[in-house]
Amino acid sequence: MSLRFCHNPNQQRTSNMSINNAIDLIDSGSVFRATIHWFIYIMAAFSDVQNKVRKEIMEAIGSEKTPDYMDMRNMSYTNTVMLEMMRWKTILPLNLVH
């Protein structure tokens, strides 16, 4: 099902898109949740990237140590993947229709 907006008859949205947008506006913490969801999706979709990130994390931190912020210095690939994910899948809309 698609919905037409009165101000622009050529622009369509599905009812699911509208519902999801409303939930995101109401639900606090939705930006963090969406970021985690996209990260999990990208790791599942790109197994080669997932393997490189996992290998780098295991080399930098291991399985016994609790990670801290300073560990990011030793994980340049992981940091780059996170930055690229945030660039590619922008969570907050910066160009709102008005």
C-alpha positions in Angstrom: 0.0 0.0 0.0 1.3 3.4 -0.9 0.3 6.8 0.4 0.3 10.0 -1.6 1.2 13.3 0.0 -1.0 16.3 -0.8 1.9 18.7 -1.4 3.6 16.5 -3.9 1.4 14.0 -5.8 4.5 12.3 -7.3 6.0 11.4 -4.0 4.9 8.0 -2.6 5.5 6.3 0.7 4.4 2.9 1.9 2.4 2.6 5.0 5.2 0.7 6.6 7.6 3.6 6.0 5.2 6.0 7.6 4.7 3.7 10.6 8.4 3.2 11.0 9.0 6.9 10.8 6.4 7.6 13.5 7.8 5.0 15.8 11.3 6.4 15.4 10.1 9.9 16.3 8.4 8.6 19.4 10.9 6.0 20.6 13.9 7.4 22.5 17.2 5.7 21.7 16.1 4.9 18.2 19.3 6.3 16.7 21.5 4.0 18.7 19.2 1.1 18.0 19.1 1.8 14.3 22.9 2.1 14.2 23.3 -1.3 15.8 20.7 -2.8 13.5 22.6 -1.5 10.4 25.9 -2.7 11.7 24.5 -6.2 12.3 22.9 -6.1 8.8 26.2 -5.0 7.1 28.2 -7.7 9.0 25.7 -10.3 7.9 25.5 -9.1 4.3 29.3 -8.7 3.8 30.9 -11.8 5.4 34.4 -10.8 4.2 34.2 -7.5 6.1 32.8 -9.3 9.1 35.8 -11.7 9.1 38.3 -8.9 8.8 36.6 -7.0 11.6 36.5 -10.0 13.9 40.1 -10.9 13.2 41.2 -7.4 14.0 39.2 -7.3 17.2 40.5 -10.6 18.3 44.1 -9.5 17.6 43.7 -6.1 19.4 41.6 -7.2 22.3 41.3 -10.9 22.5 38.5 -12.9 24.1 39.5 -12.3 27.8 40.0 -8.5 28.0 37.2 -6.0 28.4 37.5 -3.5 25.5 37.9 0.2 26.2 37.9 3.3 24.0 41.7 3.4 23.7 41.6 0.0 22.0 40.2 1.7 18.9 43.7 3.0 18.1 44.7 -0.6 17.3 41.6 -1.3 15.2 41.9 1.0 12.2 39.9 -1.3 9.9 37.0 -1.7 12.4 36.9 2.0 12.9 36.9 2.7 9.2 34.0 0.1 8.7 32.0 1.9 11.4 32.6 5.3 9.8 31.7 4.0 6.4 28.5 2.4 7.7 27.5 5.7 9.3 28.2 7.5 6.0 26.5 4.9 3.8 23.4 4.4 6.0 22.6 7.8 7.5 20.4 7.3 10.5 19.1 10.9 10.9 17.6 12.6 7.8 19.5 15.7 7.0 17.4 16.8 4.0 13.8 16.9 5.3 10.9 17.7 2.9 9.2 20.9 3.8 
